[in-house]
Amino acid sequence: MLAIDPAASDDAVRAMVKRCRSDQHPEGELDERIVGFYESLRARYPDFPPYPDDPPWMSMPLDVGIDHVRMNMSFGQRSSPAIELVVDLAARSGLTIYDPQFDEVARPHR
């Protein structure tokens, strides 16, 4: 989940993901879209103790920076409702989704 201009190119999105993965996070104020997204997401699927019995996350806590939230999803049916929520919250928050498994970029609807 990225707080990036929806008009940014796919290459710009990939460059931002690469920067975030290498822990080269920019300093500054948290993007309010990221804050709202993360708070709404973790209200339903916590990533801090007490953990849910069957979490959708492969690793916790989620990787959160001032401009992104990175999630490693579990495989199978248990992650499907979480994926639906992620897509819905991203659209409502105006955030861009990058799926590294398929190298796909999904931008918020305008």
C-alpha positions in Angstrom: 0.0 0.0 0.0 1.6 3.2 -1.1 0.8 6.9 -0.7 2.0 7.9 -4.1 0.5 10.2 -6.8 -2.1 8.0 -8.7 -0.6 9.4 -11.9 2.9 8.1 -11.0 4.2 5.6 -13.6 4.5 1.9 -12.8 8.3 2.4 -12.7 7.9 5.1 -10.1 5.8 2.8 -8.0 8.3 0.0 -8.3 11.1 2.4 -7.3 9.2 3.4 -4.2 8.6 -0.2 -3.3 12.3 -1.0 -3.8 13.2 2.0 -1.5 10.8 0.8 1.2 12.0 -2.8 1.1 15.6 -1.6 1.6 14.5 0.4 4.7 15.4 3.7 3.1 12.3 5.4 4.5 12.1 9.1 4.0 11.7 11.2 7.1 8.8 13.5 7.7 5.2 13.5 8.7 3.0 10.4 8.4 0.7 10.5 5.4 -2.8 10.7 6.8 -4.0 8.3 4.2 -1.6 5.7 5.5 -2.6 6.3 9.1 -6.3 6.0 8.3 -5.7 2.9 6.2 -3.6 1.2 8.8 -5.8 2.0 11.8 -8.9 0.7 9.9 -7.1 -2.4 8.8 -5.7 -3.3 12.2 -9.1 -2.7 13.9 -10.3 -5.8 11.9 -7.0 -7.7 11.6 -4.6 -6.8 14.5 -0.9 -7.1 13.9 0.1 -6.7 17.5 -0.7 -8.9 20.5 -3.1 -10.2 21.4 -3.0 -11.8 17.9 -6.1 -13.3 16.3 -6.4 -17.1 16.3 -6.1 -17.3 12.5 -4.4 -14.1 11.2 -4.2 -13.3 7.5 -0.6 -12.1 7.9 2.6 -14.2 7.3 4.6 -11.8 9.6 3.6 -9.3 12.2 3.7 -6.5 12.9 3.1 -5.1 9.4 5.9 -2.9 7.9 4.6 0.6 8.2 6.4 3.8 7.1 5.3 7.4 6.6 4.2 6.6 3.1 3.5 2.8 2.9 2.1 -0.3 4.6 3.7 -3.6 3.5 1.8 -6.8 4.2 2.8 -10.4 3.7 -0.5 -12.3 3.3 -1.0 -15.9 4.3 -2.1 -18.3 1.6 -5.5 -19.8 1.2 -9.0 -18.9 2.1 -8.2 -17.2 5.4 -6.6 -14.2 3.6 -9.5 -13.6 1.1 -11.6 -11.4 3.5 -8.5 -9.5 4.4 -7.6 -8.9 0.8 -11.1 -7.6 0.1 -10.8 -5.2 3.0 -7.4 -4.0 1.8 -8.7 -3.3 -1.6 -11.7 -1.5 -0.3 -9.7 0.6 2.2 -7.1 1.5 -0.4 -9.8 2.8 -2.8 -11.5 4.8 0.0 -8.1 6.2 1.1 -6.7 7.0 -2.4 -3.8 4.6 -2.0 -2.0 2.6 -4.7 -1.6 -1.2 -4.3 1.5 -3.0 -5.6 1.3 -6.8 -5.8 4.9 -8.1 -6.0 3.7 -11.7 -6.7 2.3 -10.6 -10.1 4.2 -7.3 -10.4 0.9 -5.4 -10.7 0.0 -1.9 -9.8 -3.6 -1.0 -8.9 -4.4 2.7 -8.6 -7.3 4.2 -6.7 -10.4 5.0 -8.7 -10.8 8.7 -9.5 
